[in-house]
């Protein structure tokens, strides 16, 4: 029984460490990359979430880069699109040096 508890504690500690490192990476490394043009990236995220085919014949790389923001800062359940885009823009600006 003690052995199982020890394994559980070690495993839980490793998971907490991994989640904390992932959050640190998102806040301190990933978000500052979007500081060069926050409005442009937020506009692309809005197109991704709003349009059925946002890319059309344009280059896909800017959309892929913007789509990473959706993963880093997810939209809350039942959050209106404009509120999400405003919150996303503010989080990017908060992470800028």
C-alpha positions as CSV (number, residue, x, y, z in Angstrom):
1,X,0.0,0.0,0.0
2,X,2.8,2.4,0.9
3,X,4.5,1.6,-2.4
4,X,1.4,2.5,-4.4
5,X,1.1,5.8,-2.5
6,X,4.7,6.6,-3.2
7,X,4.3,5.9,-6.9
8,X,1.2,8.0,-7.0
9,X,3.0,10.9,-5.3
10,X,5.9,10.8,-7.6
11,X,3.7,10.5,-10.7
12,X,1.5,13.4,-9.5
13,X,4.6,15.5,-8.9
14,X,5.9,14.8,-12.4
15,X,2.5,15.8,-13.9
16,X,2.4,19.0,-11.9
17,X,5.9,19.9,-13.0
18,X,5.1,19.2,-16.6
19,X,2.0,21.4,-16.5
20,X,3.8,24.2,-14.8
21,X,6.6,24.1,-17.4
22,X,4.0,24.1,-20.2
23,X,2.3,27.2,-18.8
24,X,5.6,28.9,-18.3
25,X,6.6,28.2,-21.9
26,X,3.2,29.5,-23.2
27,X,3.4,32.7,-21.2
28,X,7.1,33.6,-21.4
29,X,8.2,32.1,-24.7
30,X,5.3,31.6,-27.1
31,X,3.1,34.7,-26.5
32,X,5.9,37.2,-26.9
33,X,6.5,35.9,-30.4
34,X,3.2,37.6,-31.4
35,X,4.2,41.0,-30.2
36,X,5.4,42.1,-33.6
37,X,1.9,42.4,-35.0
38,X,-0.8,41.5,-32.4
39,X,-3.7,43.0,-34.3
40,X,-2.8,41.1,-37.4
41,X,-2.6,37.8,-35.6
42,X,-5.8,38.4,-33.7
43,X,-7.5,39.3,-37.0
44,X,-6.4,36.0,-38.5
45,X,-7.7,34.1,-35.5
46,X,-11.0,35.8,-36.0
47,X,-11.1,34.7,-39.6
48,X,-10.2,31.2,-38.6
49,X,-13.0,31.0,-36.1
50,X,-15.6,32.9,-38.2
51,X,-15.2,31.8,-41.8
52,X,-15.7,28.3,-43.2
53,X,-12.6,28.6,-45.6
54,X,-10.5,31.5,-44.2
55,X,-7.4,30.8,-46.2
56,X,-8.8,30.6,-49.7
57,X,-5.8,30.9,-52.1
58,X,-3.6,32.8,-49.7
59,X,-0.5,31.6,-48.0
60,X,-1.3,29.2,-45.2
61,X,1.7,29.9,-42.9
62,X,0.3,33.1,-41.3
63,X,-3.0,31.1,-40.5
64,X,-1.1,28.2,-39.0
65,X,0.9,30.6,-36.8
66,X,-2.3,32.4,-35.7
67,X,-4.0,29.0,-35.0
68,X,-1.4,28.3,-32.4
69,X,-2.9,31.1,-30.4
70,X,-6.2,29.3,-30.2
71,X,-4.3,26.4,-28.6
72,X,-2.3,28.6,-26.2
73,X,-5.3,30.7,-25.1
74,X,-8.5,28.7,-25.7
75,X,-11.9,30.3,-26.2
76,X,-14.1,29.9,-23.1
77,X,-17.4,28.0,-23.4
78,X,-20.1,30.3,-24.9
79,X,-17.7,33.2,-25.0
80,X,-18.7,35.6,-27.8
81,X,-16.1,35.9,-30.6
82,X,-15.4,39.6,-30.1
83,X,-14.9,39.1,-26.4
84,X,-12.5,36.3,-27.0
85,X,-10.6,38.3,-29.6
86,X,-10.3,41.3,-27.2
87,X,-9.1,39.0,-24.4
88,X,-6.6,37.3,-26.7
89,X,-5.2,40.7,-27.9
90,X,-4.9,41.9,-24.3
91,X,-3.0,38.7,-23.2
92,X,-0.6,39.1,-26.1
93,X,0.0,42.8,-25.2
94,X,0.5,41.8,-21.5
95,X,3.2,39.4,-22.5
96,X,5.1,41.9,-24.6
97,X,8.3,43.4,-23.0
